[in-house]
Amino acid sequence: MGELVSTLIKLKDDLAILTPPELTGHKDMLKRDVSKAIGGAKMTWLDNKYVAVSEKEFQKIIDWDWTDNKKYVAEKYDCDNFAFSFKARVDRKFHINTVGLVIDYDGGHAYNIIIFSNGTSKIFEPQSDSWPKKGSGMYIFNRSNVEIII
């Protein structure tokens, strides 16, 4: 009986990752707040009101999310699909709509930009759960040659 209980406890602990983290400190934002955090680019607005959390709180989402574990399949499930999936999952599970899809024409790549409750933003690579530096590699982020859907 002790072995069964131990196994069930381990299984419960292993399955805890399936439970989304609880977030606090949601902050309502307006379009102008989001636009200011991004710093000007061609934007397609999907909402009139936005909700953000701190970078620390957002990291909990990233640690929980499994988008980075999806298999890359060229022209079927590639960079734009990863970025769309991550954006949709965050909005659906956490009601946080300050994740933008970035189409970077100079870099030939799609990724995300995340706006935090303090009014700052960072670009995010959903394929690797990383925070690339703007202007490096495929993350050119030339504001005159990107489109952001947010």
N, CA, C and O atoms as a GROMACS GRO file, in nm:
protein
  600
    1MET      N    1   0.083  -0.120   0.000
    1MET     CA    2   0.000   0.000   0.000
    1MET      C    3   0.087   0.126   0.000
    1MET      O    4   0.053   0.223  -0.066
    2GLY      N    5   0.198   0.124   0.073
    2GLY     CA    6   0.288   0.239   0.079
    2GLY      C    7   0.346   0.273  -0.056
    2GLY      O    8   0.362   0.391  -0.090
    3GLU      N    9   0.378   0.170  -0.136
    3GLU     CA   10   0.433   0.192  -0.269
    3GLU      C   11   0.329   0.256  -0.361
    3GLU      O   12   0.362   0.344  -0.441
    4LEU      N   13   0.205   0.214  -0.350
    4LEU     CA   14   0.097   0.271  -0.430
    4LEU      C   15   0.078   0.418  -0.396
    4LEU      O   16   0.064   0.502  -0.486
    5VAL      N   17   0.077   0.449  -0.267
    5VAL     CA   18   0.060   0.588  -0.224
    5VAL      C   19   0.177   0.673  -0.276
    5VAL      O   20   0.155   0.783  -0.326
    6SER      N   21   0.298   0.623  -0.264
    6SER     CA   22   0.415   0.696  -0.314
    6SER      C   23   0.406   0.720  -0.464
    6SER      O   24   0.437   0.829  -0.512
    7THR      N   25   0.363   0.620  -0.538
    7THR     CA   26   0.348   0.633  -0.683
    7THR      C   27   0.241   0.735  -0.718
    7THR      O   28   0.260   0.815  -0.809
    8LEU      N   29   0.129   0.733  -0.646
    8LEU     CA   30   0.022   0.829  -0.672
    8LEU      C   31   0.065   0.972  -0.638
    8LEU      O   32   0.030   1.065  -0.710
    9ILE      N   33   0.139   0.989  -0.532
    9ILE     CA   34   0.190   1.121  -0.495
    9ILE      C   35   0.286   1.173  -0.602
    9ILE      O   36   0.279   1.289  -0.641
   10LYS      N   37   0.374   1.085  -0.650
   10LYS     CA   38   0.467   1.125  -0.757
   10LYS      C   39   0.390   1.163  -0.883
   10LYS      O   40   0.423   1.262  -0.947
   11LEU      N   41   0.288   1.084  -0.919
   11LEU     CA   42   0.207   1.113  -1.036
   11LEU      C   43   0.138   1.248  -1.020
   11LEU      O   44   0.135   1.328  -1.114
   12LYS      N   45   0.083   1.274  -0.903
   12LYS     CA   46   0.017   1.403  -0.876
   12LYS      C   47   0.116   1.517  -0.893
   12LYS      O   48   0.083   1.619  -0.954
   13ASP      N   49   0.238   1.502  -0.839
   13ASP     CA   50   0.340   1.605  -0.852
   13ASP      C   51   0.381   1.625  -0.998
   13ASP      O   52   0.401   1.738  -1.043
   14ASP      N   53   0.394   1.514  -1.071
   14ASP     CA   54   0.431   1.523  -1.212
   14ASP      C   55   0.324   1.592  -1.295
   14ASP      O   56   0.356   1.663  -1.390
   15LEU      N   57   0.199   1.572  -1.261
   15LEU     CA   58   0.089   1.631  -1.336
   15LEU      C   59   0.061   1.776  -1.297
   15LEU      O   60  -0.018   1.844  -1.363
   16ALA      N   61   0.125   1.824  -1.192
   16ALA     CA   62   0.105   1.962  -1.147
   16ALA      C   63   0.140   2.062  -1.257
   16ALA      O   64   0.085   2.172  -1.261
   17ILE      N   65   0.231   2.024  -1.346
   17ILE     CA   66   0.269   2.114  -1.455
   17ILE      C   67   0.153   2.142  -1.549
   17ILE      O   68   0.155   2.240  -1.623
   18LEU      N   69   0.052   2.057  -1.547
   18LEU     CA   70  -0.065   2.078  -1.632
   18LEU      C   71  -0.155   2.190  -1.581
   18LEU      O   72  -0.235   2.245  -1.657
   19THR      N   73  -0.141   2.224  -1.455
   19THR     CA   74  -0.222   2.330  -1.396
   19THR      C   75  -0.158   2.465  -1.426
   19THR      O   76  -0.043   2.488  -1.390
   20PRO      N   77  -0.230   2.554  -1.493
   20PRO     CA   78  -0.172   2.685  -1.523
   20PRO      C   79  -0.140   2.762  -1.396
   20PRO      O   80  -0.210   2.748  -1.295
   21PRO      N   81  -0.036   2.843  -1.398
   21PRO     CA   82  -0.002   2.922  -1.279
   21PRO      C   83  -0.108   3.028  -1.253
   21PRO      O   84  -0.175   3.076  -1.345
   22GLU      N   85  -0.122   3.064  -1.126
   22GLU     CA   86  -0.211   3.174  -1.091
   22GLU      C   87  -0.130   3.303  -1.097
   22GLU      O   88  -0.019   3.311  -1.045
   23LEU      N   89  -0.186   3.401  -1.162
   23LEU     CA   90  -0.117   3.528  -1.181
   23LEU      C   91  -0.186   3.637  -1.102
   23LEU      O   92  -0.308   3.634  -1.082
   24THR      N   93  -0.108   3.732  -1.057
   24THR     CA   94  -0.163   3.847  -0.986
   24THR      C   95  -0.112   3.975  -1.053
   24THR      O   96  -0.022   3.970  -1.136
   25GLY      N   97  -0.169   4.083  -1.017
   25GLY     CA   98  -0.119   4.211  -1.066
   25GLY      C   99  -0.156   4.243  -1.209
   25GLY      O  100  -0.081   4.312  -1.278
   26HIS      N  101  -0.270   4.195  -1.256
   26HIS     CA  102  -0.316   4.231  -1.389
   26HIS      C  103  -0.336   4.383  -1.397
   26HIS      O  104  -0.391   4.444  -1.305
   27LYS      N  105  -0.293   4.440  -1.506
   27LYS     CA  106  -0.308   4.585  -1.524
   27LYS      C  107  -0.377   4.612  -1.656
   27LYS      O  108  -0.336   4.561  -1.761
   28ASP      N  109  -0.482   4.692  -1.652
   28ASP     CA  110  -0.550   4.733  -1.774
   28ASP      C  111  -0.466   4.837  -1.846
   28ASP      O  112  -0.406   4.924  -1.783
   29MET      N  113  -0.462   4.827  -1.977
   29MET     CA  114  -0.386   4.920  -2.060
   29MET      C  115  -0.472   4.964  -2.178
   29MET      O  116  -0.561   4.890  -2.221
   30LEU      N  117  -0.445   5.081  -2.228
   30LEU     CA  118  -0.511   5.131  -2.348
   30LEU      C  119  -0.419   5.114  -2.468
   30LEU      O  120  -0.301   5.085  -2.453
   31LYS      N  121  -0.475   5.133  -2.586
   31LYS     CA  122  -0.395   5.121  -2.708
   31LYS      C  123  -0.272   5.211  -2.702
   31LYS      O  124  -0.163   5.170  -2.742
   32ARG      N  125  -0.289   5.333  -2.654
   32ARG     CA  126  -0.176   5.426  -2.651
   32ARG      C  127  -0.063   5.376  -2.561
   32ARG      O  128   0.054   5.399  -2.589
   33ASP      N  129  -0.099   5.305  -2.450
   33ASP     CA  130   0.002   5.248  -2.360
   33ASP      C  131   0.081   5.138  -2.432
   33ASP      O  132   0.203   5.130  -2.421
   34VAL      N  133   0.008   5.055  -2.504
   34VAL     CA  134   0.071   4.945  -2.578
   34VAL      C  135   0.160   5.001  -2.689
   34VAL      O  136   0.273   4.957  -2.706
   35SER      N  137   0.107   5.098  -2.762
   35SER     CA  138   0.183   5.160  -2.871
   35SER      C  139   0.311   5.225  -2.819
   35SER      O  140   0.417   5.213  -2.880
   36LYS      N  141   0.301   5.292  -2.707
   36LYS     CA  142   0.418   5.358  -2.646
   36LYS      C  143   0.522   5.253  -2.604
   36LYS      O  144   0.642   5.275  -2.622
   37ALA      N  145   0.477   5.141  -2.550
   37ALA     CA  146   0.570   5.035  -2.507
   37ALA      C  147   0.645   4.974  -2.625
   37ALA      O  148   0.760   4.933  -2.612
   38ILE      N  149   0.579   4.968  -2.739
   38ILE     CA  150   0.642   4.910  -2.858
   38ILE      C  151   0.731   5.013  -2.928
   38ILE      O  152   0.835   4.978  -2.984
   39GLY      N  153   0.691   5.137  -2.924
   39GLY     CA  154   0.775   5.242  -2.980
   39GLY      C  155   0.750   5.272  -3.126
   39GLY      O  156   0.839   5.322  -3.195
   40GLY      N  157   0.634   5.244  -3.173
   40GLY     CA  158   0.598   5.280  -3.310
   40GLY      C  159   0.634   5.173  -3.411
   40GLY      O  160   0.751   5.139  -3.427
   41ALA      N  161   0.535   5.122  -3.478
   41ALA     CA  162   0.549   5.023  -3.585
   41ALA      C  163   0.410   5.010  -3.646
   41ALA      O  164   0.312   5.056  -3.589
   42LYS      N  165   0.403   4.947  -3.762
   42LYS     CA  166   0.272   4.922  -3.822
   42LYS      C  167   0.201   4.818  -3.736
   42LYS      O  168   0.251   4.708  -3.715
   43MET      N  169   0.082   4.856  -3.687
   43MET     CA  170   0.012   4.767  -3.595
   43MET      C  171  -0.131   4.742  -3.643
   43MET      O  172  -0.198   4.831  -3.694
   44THR      N  173  -0.174   4.618  -3.625
   44THR     CA  174  -0.313   4.581  -3.645
   44THR      C  175  -0.369   4.554  -3.508
   44THR      O  176  -0.324   4.464  -3.437
   45TRP      N  177  -0.467   4.632  -3.469
   45TRP     CA  178  -0.525   4.624  -3.336
   45TRP      C  179  -0.642   4.526  -3.336
   45TRP      O  180  -0.734   4.540  -3.417
   46LEU      N  181  -0.640   4.429  -3.248
   46LEU     CA  182  -0.747   4.332  -3.237
   46LEU      C  183  -0.844   4.366  -3.125
   46LEU      O  184  -0.957   4.317  -3.124
   47ASP      N  185  -0.802   4.451  -3.032
   47ASP     CA  186  -0.885   4.488  -2.918
   47ASP      C  187  -0.875   4.638  -2.894
   47ASP      O  188  -0.789   4.706  -2.951
   48ASN      N  189  -0.963   4.689  -2.810
   48ASN     CA  190  -0.957   4.829  -2.769
   48ASN      C  191  -0.897   4.844  -2.630
   48ASN      O  192  -0.843   4.950  -2.596
   49LYS      N  193  -0.906   4.739  -2.550
   49LYS     CA  194  -0.850   4.740  -2.415
   49LYS      C  195  -0.755   4.621  -2.402
   49LYS      O  196  -0.779   4.515  -2.460
   50TYR      N  197  -0.650   4.640  -2.327
   50TYR     CA  198  -0.547   4.537  -2.312
   50TYR      C  199  -0.521   4.510  -2.165
   50TYR      O  200  -0.543   4.596  -2.079
   51VAL      N  201  -0.472   4.390  -2.138
   51VAL     CA  202  -0.440   4.348  -2.002
   51VAL      C  203  -0.299   4.291  -2.003
   51VAL      O  204  -0.265   4.207  -2.086
   52ALA      N  205  -0.217   4.337  -1.909
   52ALA     CA  206  -0.078   4.294  -1.900
   52ALA      C  207  -0.045   4.252  -1.757
   52ALA      O  208  -0.117   4.284  -1.663
   53VAL      N  209   0.065   4.181  -1.743
   53VAL     CA  210   0.121   4.148  -1.611
   53VAL      C  211   0.270   4.183  -1.615
   53VAL      O  212   0.324   4.219  -1.719
   54SER      N  213   0.334   4.173  -1.500
   54SER     CA  214   0.476   4.204  -1.492
   54SER      C  215   0.558   4.099  -1.566
   54SER      O  216   0.509   3.990  -1.597
   55GLU      N  217   0.681   4.131  -1.594
   55GLU     CA  218   0.771   4.035  -1.659
   55GLU      C  219   0.791   3.912  -1.571
   55GLU      O  220   0.797   3.800  -1.622
   56LYS      N  221   0.801   3.932  -1.442
   56LYS     CA  222   0.817   3.819  -1.349
   56LYS      C  223   0.696   3.726  -1.355
   56LYS      O  224   0.711   3.604  -1.358
   57GLU      N  225   0.576   3.783  -1.356
   57GLU     CA  226   0.455   3.703  -1.365
   57GLU      C  227   0.447   3.634  -1.501
   57GLU      O  228   0.405   3.518  -1.511
   58PHE      N  229   0.487   3.705  -1.606
   58PHE     CA  230   0.480   3.646  -1.739
   58PHE      C  231   0.575   3.527  -1.752
   58PHE      O  232   0.546   3.432  -1.825
   59GLN      N  233   0.686   3.531  -1.683
   59GLN     CA  234   0.780   3.418  -1.688
   59GLN      C  235   0.714   3.290  -1.638
   59GLN      O  236   0.750   3.181  -1.683
   60LYS      N  237   0.619   3.302  -1.547
   60LYS     CA  238   0.544   3.184  -1.500
   60LYS      C  239   0.467   3.120  -1.616
   60LYS      O  240   0.458   2.997  -1.626
   61ILE      N  241   0.412   3.203  -1.702
   61ILE     CA  242   0.340   3.153  -1.819
   61ILE      C  243   0.436   3.077  -1.910
   61ILE      O  244   0.407   2.966  -1.956
   62ILE      N  245   0.550   3.137  -1.935
   62ILE     CA  246   0.649   3.075  -2.023
   62ILE      C  247   0.695   2.941  -1.965
   62ILE      O  248   0.708   2.843  -2.038
   63ASP      N  249   0.719   2.937  -1.836
   63ASP     CA  250   0.763   2.812  -1.773
   63ASP      C  251   0.657   2.704  -1.783
   63ASP      O  252   0.690   2.585  -1.792
   64TRP      N  253   0.530   2.743  -1.782
   64TRP     CA  254   0.420   2.647  -1.790
   64TRP      C  255   0.388   2.605  -1.934
   64TRP      O  256   0.354   2.489  -1.959
   65ASP      N  257   0.400   2.698  -2.027
   65ASP     CA  258   0.358   2.676  -2.165
   65ASP      C  259   0.446   2.573  -2.237
   65ASP      O  260   0.566   2.563  -2.211
   66TRP      N  261   0.385   2.497  -2.327
   66TRP     CA  262   0.455   2.391  -2.401
   66TRP      C  263   0.472   2.423  -2.548
   66TRP      O  264   0.511   2.335  -2.625
   67THR      N  265   0.444   2.544  -2.591
   67THR     CA  266   0.454   2.577  -2.734
   67THR      C  267   0.592   2.544  -2.788
   67THR      O  268   0.604   2.497  -2.901
   68ASP      N  269   0.696   2.568  -2.710
   68ASP     CA  270   0.832   2.543  -2.756
   68ASP      C  271   0.860   2.395  -2.780
   68ASP      O  272   0.961   2.361  -2.843
   69ASN      N  273   0.775   2.306  -2.732
   69ASN     CA  274   0.794   2.162  -2.752
   69ASN      C  275   0.729   2.110  -2.880
   69ASN      O  276   0.746   1.993  -2.915
   70LYS      N  277   0.655   2.195  -2.950
   70LYS     CA  278   0.594   2.153  -3.076
   70LYS      C  279   0.704   2.128  -3.179
   70LYS      O  280   0.812   2.187  -3.171
   71LYS      N  281   0.676   2.042  -3.273
   71LYS     CA  282   0.773   2.009  -3.377
   71LYS      C  283   0.764   2.111  -3.490
   71LYS      O  284   0.655   2.140  -3.540
   72TYR      N  285   0.878   2.164  -3.530
   72TYR     CA  286   0.886   2.255  -3.643
   72TYR      C  287   0.871   2.175  -3.772
   72TYR      O  288   0.942   2.077  -3.794
   73VAL      N  289   0.778   2.217  -3.856
   73VAL     CA  290   0.759   2.154  -3.987
   73VAL      C  291   0.752   2.268  -4.089
   73VAL      O  292   0.657   2.346  -4.088
   74ALA      N  293   0.851   2.277  -4.176
   74ALA     CA  294   0.860   2.385  -4.273
   74ALA      C  295   0.731   2.399  -4.352
   74ALA      O  296   0.677   2.301  -4.403
   75GLU      N  297   0.682   2.522  -4.361
   75GLU     CA  298   0.563   2.559  -4.437
   75GLU      C  299   0.433   2.497  -4.384
   75GLU      O  300   0.327   2.517  -4.443
   76LYS      N  301   0.440   2.422  -4.275
   76LYS     CA  302   0.319   2.365  -4.215
   76LYS      C  303   0.302   2.412  -4.071
   76LYS      O  304   0.196   2.460  -4.032
   77TYR      N  305   0.407   2.399  -3.993
   77TYR     CA  306   0.406   2.451  -3.855
   77TYR      C  307   0.543   2.513  -3.833
   77TYR      O  308   0.635   2.452  -3.778
   78ASP      N  309   0.554   2.638  -3.878
   78ASP     CA  310   0.682   2.707  -3.871
   78ASP      C  311   0.669   2.833  -3.785
   78ASP      O  312   0.578   2.842  -3.702
   79CYS      N  313   0.757   2.929  -3.804
   79CYS     CA  314   0.768   3.042  -3.712
   79CYS      C  315   0.637   3.117  -3.689
   79CYS      O  316   0.604   3.152  -3.576
   80ASP      N  317   0.561   3.141  -3.796
   80ASP     CA  318   0.436   3.216  -3.777
   80ASP      C  319   0.335   3.134  -3.697
   80ASP      O  320   0.259   3.190  -3.618
   81ASN      N  321   0.335   3.002  -3.716
   81ASN     CA  322   0.242   2.916  -3.640
   81ASN      C  323   0.279   2.914  -3.491
   81ASN      O  324   0.191   2.920  -3.405
   82PHE      N  325   0.409   2.907  -3.461
   82PHE     CA  326   0.453   2.912  -3.322
   82PHE      C  327   0.408   3.043  -3.258
   82PHE      O  328   0.354   3.044  -3.147
   83ALA      N  329   0.431   3.155  -3.328
   83ALA     CA  330   0.397   3.286  -3.273
   83ALA      C  331   0.246   3.303  -3.256
   83ALA      O  332   0.200   3.356  -3.154
   84PHE      N  333   0.168   3.260  -3.356
   84PHE     CA  334   0.021   3.266  -3.343
   84PHE      C  335  -0.027   3.179  -3.227
   84PHE      O  336  -0.110   3.221  -3.148
   85SER      N  337   0.026   3.057  -3.219
   85SER     CA  338  -0.016   2.963  -3.114
   85SER      C  339   0.012   3.018  -2.975
   85SER      O  340  -0.073   3.012  -2.887
   86PHE      N  341   0.133   3.074  -2.956
   86PHE     CA  342   0.169   3.128  -2.825
   86PHE      C  343   0.077   3.244  -2.789
   86PHE      O  344   0.026   3.252  -2.678
   87LYS      N  345   0.057   3.335  -2.884
   87LYS     CA  346  -0.031   3.450  -2.860
   87LYS      C  347  -0.171   3.404  -2.819
   87LYS      O  348  -0.226   3.453  -2.721
   88ALA      N  349  -0.226   3.311  -2.895
   88ALA     CA  350  -0.362   3.263  -2.868
   88ALA      C  351  -0.371   3.191  -2.735
   88ALA      O  352  -0.468   3.208  -2.661
   89ARG      N  353  -0.272   3.110  -2.704
   89ARG     CA  354  -0.275   3.032  -2.580
   89ARG      C  355  -0.270   3.124  -2.457
   89ARG      O  356  -0.342   3.101  -2.360
   90VAL      N  357  -0.187   3.226  -2.462
   90VAL     CA  358  -0.177   3.320  -2.349
   90VAL      C  359  -0.309   3.395  -2.331
   90VAL      O  360  -0.355   3.414  -2.218
   91ASP      N  361  -0.368   3.436  -2.440
   91ASP     CA  362  -0.497   3.506  -2.431
   91ASP      C  363  -0.606   3.413  -2.381
   91ASP      O  364  -0.685   3.451  -2.294
   92ARG      N  365  -0.612   3.292  -2.435
   92ARG     CA  366  -0.718   3.198  -2.398
   92ARG      C  367  -0.707   3.154  -2.253
   92ARG      O  368  -0.808   3.151  -2.182
   93LYS      N  369  -0.588   3.120  -2.208
   93LYS     CA  370  -0.571   3.065  -2.073
   93LYS      C  371  -0.564   3.172  -1.964
   93LYS      O  372  -0.610   3.149  -1.852
   94PHE      N  373  -0.507   3.289  -1.997
   94PHE     CA  374  -0.480   3.388  -1.892
   94PHE      C  375  -0.550   3.522  -1.915
   94PHE      O  376  -0.542   3.611  -1.830
   95HIS      N  377  -0.617   3.538  -2.027
   95HIS     CA  378  -0.686   3.662  -2.062
   95HIS      C  379  -0.590   3.780  -2.067
   95HIS      O  380  -0.625   3.894  -2.034
   96ILE      N  381  -0.467   3.751  -2.109
   96ILE     CA  382  -0.365   3.854  -2.127
   96ILE      C  383  -0.348   3.871  -2.278
   96ILE      O  384  -0.302   3.780  -2.347
   97ASN      N  385  -0.385   3.989  -2.327
   97ASN     CA  386  -0.382   4.011  -2.471
   97ASN      C  387  -0.272   4.108  -2.514
   97ASN      O  388  -0.283   4.171  -2.619
   98THR      N  389  -0.169   4.118  -2.435
   98THR     CA  390  -0.056   4.205  -2.469
   98THR      C  391   0.062   4.124  -2.525
   98THR      O  392   0.178   4.158  -2.505
   99VAL      N  393   0.030   4.017  -2.594
   99VAL     CA  394   0.129   3.941  -2.671
   99VAL      C  395   0.100   3.970  -2.817
   99VAL      O  396  -0.009   3.941  -2.867
  100GLY      N  397   0.197   4.027  -2.884
  100GLY     CA  398   0.180   4.059  -3.025
  100GLY      C  399   0.253   3.961  -3.114
  100GLY      O  400   0.354   3.904  -3.074
  101LEU      N  401   0.200   3.941  -3.233
  101LEU     CA  402   0.267   3.863  -3.335
  101LEU      C  403   0.347   3.961  -3.421
  101LEU      O  404   0.290   4.054  -3.477
  102VAL      N  405   0.476   3.940  -3.431
  102VAL     CA  406   0.563   4.026  -3.510
  102VAL      C  407   0.598   3.955  -3.640
  102VAL      O  408   0.648   3.842  -3.639
  103ILE      N  409   0.570   4.020  -3.752
  103ILE     CA  410   0.616   3.972  -3.881
  103ILE      C  411   0.731   4.064  -3.920
  103ILE      O  412   0.710   4.181  -3.952
  104ASP      N  413   0.851   4.010  -3.917
  104ASP     CA  414   0.973   4.086  -3.938
  104ASP      C  415   1.022   4.061  -4.081
  104ASP      O  416   1.087   3.959  -4.108
  105TYR      N  417   0.991   4.154  -4.171
  105TYR     CA  418   1.025   4.134  -4.312
  105TYR      C  419   1.175   4.137  -4.336
  105TYR      O  420   1.225   4.063  -4.420
  106ASP      N  421   1.249   4.221  -4.262
  106ASP     CA  422   1.395   4.225  -4.280
  106ASP      C  423   1.460   4.096  -4.231
  106ASP      O  424   1.556   4.048  -4.291
  107GLY      N  425   1.408   4.041  -4.122
  107GLY     CA  426   1.465   3.918  -4.066
  107GLY      C  427   1.408   3.792  -4.130
  107GLY      O  428   1.463   3.683  -4.111
  108GLY      N  429   1.299   3.806  -4.206
  108GLY     CA  430   1.236   3.689  -4.268
  108GLY      C  431   1.186   3.591  -4.163
  108GLY      O  432   1.199   3.470  -4.179
  109HIS      N  433   1.127   3.645  -4.057
  109HIS     CA  434   1.091   3.561  -3.943
  109HIS      C  435   0.967   3.618  -3.874
  109HIS      O  436   0.937   3.737  -3.887
  110ALA      N  437   0.897   3.533  -3.802
  110ALA     CA  438   0.785   3.575  -3.719
  110ALA      C  439   0.813   3.531  -3.576
  110ALA      O  440   0.866   3.422  -3.553
  111TYR      N  441   0.778   3.616  -3.480
  111TYR     CA  442   0.800   3.590  -3.339
  111TYR      C  443   0.703   3.676  -3.260
  111TYR      O  444   0.613   3.736  -3.319
  112ASN      N  445   0.719   3.685  -3.132
  112ASN     CA  446   0.626   3.762  -3.050
  112ASN      C  447   0.695   3.882  -2.987
  112ASN      O  448   0.817   3.886  -2.971
  113ILE      N  449   0.611   3.980  -2.951
  113ILE     CA  450   0.654   4.089  -2.864
  113ILE      C  451   0.556   4.090  -2.747
  113ILE      O  452   0.435   4.073  -2.765
  114ILE      N  453   0.609   4.110  -2.629
  114ILE     CA  454   0.526   4.107  -2.508
  114ILE      C  455   0.536   4.242  -2.439
  114ILE      O  456   0.646   4.294  -2.415
  115ILE      N  457   0.421   4.298  -2.407
  115ILE     CA  458   0.415   4.424  -2.335
  115ILE      C  459   0.384   4.392  -2.189
  115ILE      O  460   0.290   4.317  -2.160
  116PHE      N  461   0.462   4.448  -2.100
  116PHE     CA  462   0.448   4.421  -1.957
  116PHE      C  463   0.373   4.536  -1.888
  116PHE      O  464   0.359   4.646  -1.942
  117SER      N  465   0.326   4.508  -1.768
  117SER     CA  466   0.244   4.604  -1.695
  117SER      C  467   0.317   4.734  -1.659
  117SER      O  468   0.252   4.834  -1.629
  118ASN      N  469   0.450   4.735  -1.662
  118ASN     CA  470   0.524   4.858  -1.633
  118ASN      C  471   0.544   4.944  -1.757
  118ASN      O  472   0.612   5.046  -1.751
  119GLY      N  473   0.485   4.902  -1.871
  119GLY     CA  474   0.493   4.982  -1.992
  119GLY      C  475   0.615   4.954  -2.078
  119GLY      O  476   0.644   5.031  -2.169
  120THR      N  477   0.687   4.846  -2.051
  120THR     CA  478   0.802   4.808  -2.132
  120THR      C  479   0.763   4.689  -2.220
  120THR      O  480   0.658   4.627  -2.200
  121SER      N  481   0.849   4.658  -2.315
  121SER     CA  482   0.824   4.542  -2.401
  121SER      C  483   0.956   4.471  -2.431
  121SER      O  484   1.064   4.530  -2.423
  122LYS      N  485   0.943   4.343  -2.466
  122LYS     CA  486   1.058   4.262  -2.508
  122LYS      C  487   1.012   4.168  -2.618
  122LYS      O  488   0.896   4.125  -2.620
  123ILE      N  489   1.103   4.137  -2.709
  123ILE     CA  490   1.067   4.038  -2.809
  123ILE      C  491   1.093   3.899  -2.751
  123ILE      O  492   1.182   3.880  -2.668
  124PHE      N  493   1.012   3.803  -2.797
  124PHE     CA  494   1.013   3.669  -2.741
  124PHE      C  495   1.009   3.568  -2.854
  124PHE      O  496   0.931   3.581  -2.948
  125GLU      N  497   1.093   3.466  -2.844
  125GLU     CA  498   1.097   3.358  -2.942
  125GLU      C  499   1.023   3.238  -2.885
  125GLU      O  500   1.076   3.169  -2.797
  126PRO      N  501   0.900   3.210  -2.933
  126PRO     CA  502   0.822   3.100  -2.876
  126PRO      C  503   0.873   2.961  -2.912
  126PRO      O  504   0.833   2.863  -2.850
  127GLN      N  505   0.962   2.951  -3.012
  127GLN     CA  506   1.016   2.820  -3.048
  127GLN      C  507   1.119   2.771  -2.947
  127GLN      O  508   1.143   2.651  -2.936
  128SER      N  509   1.180   2.864  -2.873
  128SER     CA  510   1.286   2.826  -2.779
  128SER      C  511   1.268   2.888  -2.640
  128SER      O  512   1.356   2.873  -2.555
  129ASP      N  513   1.158   2.956  -2.618
  129ASP     CA  514   1.135   3.026  -2.491
  129ASP      C  515   1.252   3.118  -2.456
  129ASP      O  516   1.298   3.121  -2.342
  130SER      N  517   1.297   3.193  -2.554
  130SER     CA  518   1.412   3.281  -2.530
  130SER      C  519   1.374   3.427  -2.558
  130SER      O  520   1.273   3.456  -2.622
  131TRP      N  521   1.457   3.515  -2.506
  131TRP     CA  522   1.438   3.660  -2.520
  131TRP      C  523   1.552   3.713  -2.609
  131TRP      O  524   1.652   3.762  -2.556
  132PRO      N  525   1.539   3.706  -2.740
  132PRO     CA  526   1.647   3.752  -2.827
  132PRO      C  527   1.665   3.903  -2.820
  132PRO      O  528   1.574   3.977  -2.781
  133LYS      N  529   1.782   3.946  -2.856
  133LYS     CA  530   1.813   4.089  -2.857
  133LYS      C  531   1.765   4.150  -2.988
  133LYS      O  532   1.794   4.097  -3.096
  134LYS      N  533   1.693   4.261  -2.979
  134LYS     CA  534   1.650   4.331  -3.100
  134LYS      C  535   1.772   4.369  -3.183
  134LYS      O  536   1.874   4.415  -3.130
  135GLY      N  537   1.759   4.348  -3.313
  135GLY     CA  538   1.869   4.383  -3.403
  135GLY      C  539   1.967   4.270  -3.428
  135GLY      O  540   2.063   4.288  -3.503
  136SER      N  541   1.945   4.154  -3.369
  136SER     CA  542   2.038   4.043  -3.388
  136SER      C  543   1.973   3.932  -3.469
  136SER      O  544   1.853   3.906  -3.455
  137GLY      N  545   2.050   3.868  -3.553
  137GLY     CA  546   2.002   3.753  -3.630
  137GLY      C  547   1.875   3.782  -3.706
  137GLY      O  548   1.869   3.876  -3.785
  138MET      N  549   1.773   3.701  -3.683
  138MET     CA  550   1.644   3.716  -3.750
  138MET      C  551   1.553   3.817  -3.681
  138MET      O  552   1.439   3.836  -3.723
  139TYR      N  553   1.601   3.880  -3.578
  139TYR     CA  554   1.520   3.971  -3.495
  139TYR      C  555   1.559   4.116  -3.521
  139TYR      O  556   1.591   4.190  -3.428
  140ILE      N  557   1.556   4.156  -3.648
  140ILE     CA  558   1.598   4.290  -3.688
  140ILE      C  559   1.510   4.396  -3.620
  140ILE      O  560   1.561   4.494  -3.567
  141PHE      N  561   1.381   4.375  -3.622
  141PHE     CA  562   1.282   4.463  -3.560
  141PHE      C  563   1.300   4.610  -3.602
  141PHE      O  564   1.298   4.701  -3.520
  142ASN      N  565   1.319   4.629  -3.733
  142ASN     CA  566   1.320   4.762  -3.791
  142ASN      C  567   1.176   4.810  -3.792
  142ASN      O  568   1.095   4.761  -3.870
  143ARG      N  569   1.143   4.904  -3.707
  143ARG     CA  570   1.003   4.944  -3.688
  143ARG      C  571   0.932   4.985  -3.816
  143ARG      O  572   0.809   4.978  -3.824
  144SER      N  573   1.008   5.026  -3.917
  144SER     CA  574   0.945   5.065  -4.044
  144SER      C  575   0.921   4.944  -4.134
  144SER      O  576   0.857   4.958  -4.239
  145ASN      N  577   0.970   4.826  -4.096
  145ASN     CA  578   0.953   4.708  -4.181
  145ASN      C  579   0.909   4.586  -4.103
  145ASN      O  580   0.946   4.473  -4.136
  146VAL      N  581   0.828   4.609  -3.998
  146VAL     CA  582   0.763   4.498  -3.927
  146VAL      C  583   0.614   4.529  -3.922
  146VAL      O  584   0.571   4.644  -3.930
  147GLU      N  585   0.537   4.423  -3.908
  147GLU     CA  586   0.394   4.437  -3.880
  147GLU      C  587   0.369   4.364  -3.750
  147GLU      O  588   0.422   4.256  -3.726
  148ILE      N  589   0.288   4.426  -3.667
  148ILE     CA  590   0.254   4.366  -3.538
  148ILE      C  591   0.104   4.353  -3.529
  148ILE      O  592   0.029   4.448  -3.549
  149ILE      N  593   0.061   4.231  -3.499
  149ILE     CA  594  -0.081   4.205  -3.476
  149ILE      C  595  -0.098   4.187  -3.326
  149ILE      O  596  -0.042   4.094  -3.267
  150ILE      N  597  -0.175   4.274  -3.266
  150ILE     CA  598  -0.191   4.267  -3.121
  150ILE      C  599  -0.336   4.294  -3.081
  150ILE      O  600  -0.368   4.294  -2.962
   0.00000   0.00000   0.00000
